[in-house]
Amino acid sequence: MILGADYVTTGASNDIERATRLARSMVTKWGLSDRMGPIMYDEDDGEVFLGMSAGVKPKAVSDETAKEIDEEVRKIIDQCYEAAAQMLEENRDKLHSMAEALVEFETINAEQIDDIMAGARPREPGSTPPGPGEGTDKADDAAGESPIGGPAEET
């Protein structure tokens, strides 16, 4: 989307695999397709029996039904892709701000993402206000207690 078709990488392959598996489960296991209805078309992966190869599943549906399932999966993936592309396009400024924050800070937390989504520059990671129950008083530090997951103390 940003760099164009000439710069497509394989970085999204796991995302594509997971999205496809989820869409296929929606159609074949969970009955979430109006076209295919509330029927389970996919059998659970079971034991390999004599005469069956590992990794080769017996065919549980007709060729026509398999084609319809593939069409429904494709429809779900295409609709979700279009929705995601539209959201990213409508929020291109936030996408660029998030990329810049990642270059600057290497990681970003929820508060920084909230800043970006509100149209503000993300705050420095250490300037995040303390949460409920976390004191900012140095006396708390003197007791030797620090919040779990808090920043490491400099020595």
N, C-alpha and C positions, 0 to 999 in steps of 0.2 A: 504494500500500500504506500509506504513512504518512498522506497527506493525504486519501485517499479518492477516489472516482470523480469528484467535482466539481472536482478539481484536476489532472486528467490533462493532461499537456502533450505536445507533439510532440517532446520531447527524445530519446525512445527510438526514433524512426523509423529511424535508421541501424542501431541494434542489431537491430530487427525485420527490416529488409531483409537484413542479413548472416546472421541466424539462419535466415531462410527460404531464402536461397541455399545455405547450408551443409546444411540438412536436405534440400533438393531434390537436391543433389549426392550426398548419402549414399544416396538412393533411386535416382537415375537414372544416376549415373556410377560409383559405387564398390561397388554391390551390397550395401549394408549394411542391407537390409530383408528380413526373413524372408519376408514376404508376396510381395514382388516378385522376390526371388531375385537371384542374381549375374549380372544381365543389364544391359548398358548401354543405357538407353532414350534418353539424350540425346546428340545428335550435337554434336561440337565446332563452335563458330562458325567458319565458313569464309568464303571469298571470296563476294562478291555477284556472281552471274552474270547475264547478259542475261535479262531477263524476271522477275527477282526483285527485290523492293524491299529496300532496306537496312532492317534492323530487323524484317523479317517472315521468320520461319523456316519452312521447309516442315515440315509435320506428319509426324513420324516414328512416331507411335503412334496406335492407334485411340482413339475417344472413350471407350470403356470403360476402356482401359489408362490414359489420361490422368486419368480420374476416380479410378482406384485409386491412381495416383501422388499426386494431390492429397490423397487421404485419408491416405496414409502420411505425407506431409509434415506434414499437420495433426496427426496422431497424435504424431509426434516433437516438434513444437513444443509441443503441449499437455503432453506428459510432462515436457519440460524446463522449461516455465514452472511447472508444479506443484512440481517438485523445487526450483527456485530460490526460489519463494515460501515453501516450507516451510523451507528453509535460512535465509532472511532472517527469517522469523517466529521460528524457534528461536534466532536470534542477534540479536534486535532491540536488545538492550543494546549489542552491539558495533557495530551499524549506527549507533546514535545517538552512540556514542563516536567513531566514525570521522567522522561529520558534524561533531561539535563540534571535533575536532582539525583538520579542514579549515578551519573558520571561524577557528580560532585561529592556525594556522600557514600557511594558504593551500595548501600542499602537504605531503604526508607521505611519508616514505621507508619502506623495507622494515622497518627496525628499529622504527619507530613502529607499523607495522601489526602486527608481531610482539607488541609490548607490548599493543596493543588486543586481539588475539586471545587473549593469555594472561590477559586480565581486568585488566591494569594500566593506569594512566594513561600515555599516550604521553610519552616523554621529549622534552625540548627538542631541536630539530634539531641544534644545535651540541654537545650532550652525548653524541652517539653515540660509543661507544668506537671507537678506531682499529682498522682491520683488520690482518691479518697483514702485517708488513713496513713498516707506517707508524709512524714514531717519534713520540713525544709530547715528545721533548726539544727545547728551544729551539735547541740546537746544530744540529739538522737544518734549522731555518728559517734560521739564519744562513748556511748554505751556499747559500741561494737556491733550494733545491729544495723544491717542494711537490707533493703527490700530484696527479695529473691528476684534474680534476673536484672538487678540494677547494675549500673556501670561499675567497673573495677576502680578501686581507689588508686590514685597516683601516689607513689612514694618518693 
